[in-house]
Amino acid sequence: MTAYDPATVKLSPHPQVRDQGIRYEESDGTESTDMNGSPCLLLDYQGRVSGAWHRTVLIHAQDGDSHLIVASNGGAAKHPMWFASVEANPEVHVRVLGERFRARVDVLPAEEKARVWPLLLSVFPRYEEYQKGTDRDIPVLRISRA
């Protein structure tokens, strides 16, 4: 597996996500920290096949000392590309605003997801629309500091 270096992380192939991630990182977490008013974080994760480090920008909600993210993929029929990698390699690096830290990501069981779902909807109401528009159960994940 490849050693983590934030300067060499592979950026998202999606132009909007890639550009936002670049601005977020280059500004040290002072610019491009939200999507249409919803707070975002940078998630650096290790590819399950390549072992290379990748970066994506995700909406998040704070829940106590941890952060919640949603593998919504905009309500698409398939999970986002990063999800399988995070399941396989749950040790990640995260930037929230100006703070960077090592963390672990865990998929929430159904009862915990139900508890935090209203919090996530308060941050990004379209998650409800996404869930109703797909047959898959959209995973919710907890990011906890390592």
N, C-alpha and C positions, 0 to 999 in steps of 0.2 A: 504494500500500500504506500501511497505517496505521502510524504510529510506535509503538514499543513503550512502554507505560506499565503496570507491574504493577498499578497501582491501578484500571485500566479494563479489564483482561482479562475476557473473557466466561467465566463459570463453566459447568461441566458441567451439562447438563440432567438428569442422573441425581442424585436427591436425596442418596444416600449419598456419591457421589463429590464433589458440590458441597459438602456440609457438611464432609467431611473436608478438602477443599482450603481452605475458609475457616478452619477451626481451625488447620491447618498454617501458613498464611500469617499469621494474626493472632497466633499464638504465637511468630512468628519462628523456626519450625522446631523448637520444643520439645514440641509436642503433636500427636497424630494423625499420627505419622510412620511408622506401620506398619499393615498389614492382617493381622490375626490372627497377628502375630509376624514377618511378612515386611516388610523395610524398603521405604519408599516415597519417591518424589521427586515434585516438582511439575514438570510439563512445560508450558511456555507455547509455543504454536505458532501460526503464522499460517495462517488459513483459505485454502485454495487458490482458492476462488471469491470470498469476501467480502473477503479481505485483513485481516479483523479478527483480533485476537489472542484465543486461547482457552486454557483451562487444564484439564488433567486430572491425576489422581493415578495413578501407576503404580508397581507393584512393580519393584524394580531389584536388580541385583547389581553389585558393584564388581569390575572386572577391570583391575588395574593402575591407571593414571590415568584410566580411562574407566568409564562406567556402561553396563550392558546392560539393555534393556527388551524386552518381548515383546508383539507385537500379537496377543494371544490372543483377546480379546473373549469370554472365558469359554468358549472352545471352539466358539463359534457358527460357522455356515457362512460368514459374511462377516467381513472385516477390521473392526476398530473404526473409528469415524468419523474419528479423528485421523490414521490411518495414511496416507490419500491426501494429506492436507495436508502431512504431514511429508515424504513422498516429493517433493511438488512444491516445498516450501519447507523445505529441511533446516536452515536457520539458526533456532535456537530459543533460549529462555531457560529455565534450569533452577534449581530450588532443591533442594538436598540438605541437610536439617536447617537450620542457620542460615546456610548459604552460598548465594548466588545468583551465577550466572555465565552468560555467553553460550556457546553450544555449537553443534556441528554433529551431525546425526543421519545415520547411514548404515546401510542394510540390509546385513546380513552375507551373504556368499556361503555356499553349502551347506557347504563344508569348514570354514569358520570357525564357522558355527552348530554343527556337530557337535562342535567342540573345546570350545565354551563351554556346550553344553547341560547337561552334568553340574553345572556351577557354578550354572546357573539352577534346576535341579531341587533343589539343596541349599538354595536360598532359598525356593522354592515348588514342592513336589513335584507339585502338581496340574497343572502344565504338561504332564506326560506324559499324563495322563488327557485333557486338552483336545486334544492332538495326535492321540491315538488315536480320539477321538470326532468328528473332522471330516475331510472329504476335502481341505480346503485345507492347504497347507504354511503353518504359522504362522511369520511372520517374526520374526527376532530383529534388533534394532537396537543399534548402538553409539553412545553419546553421548560425543563428544570435545570438550574445551574449545576454544573458538575462540582 
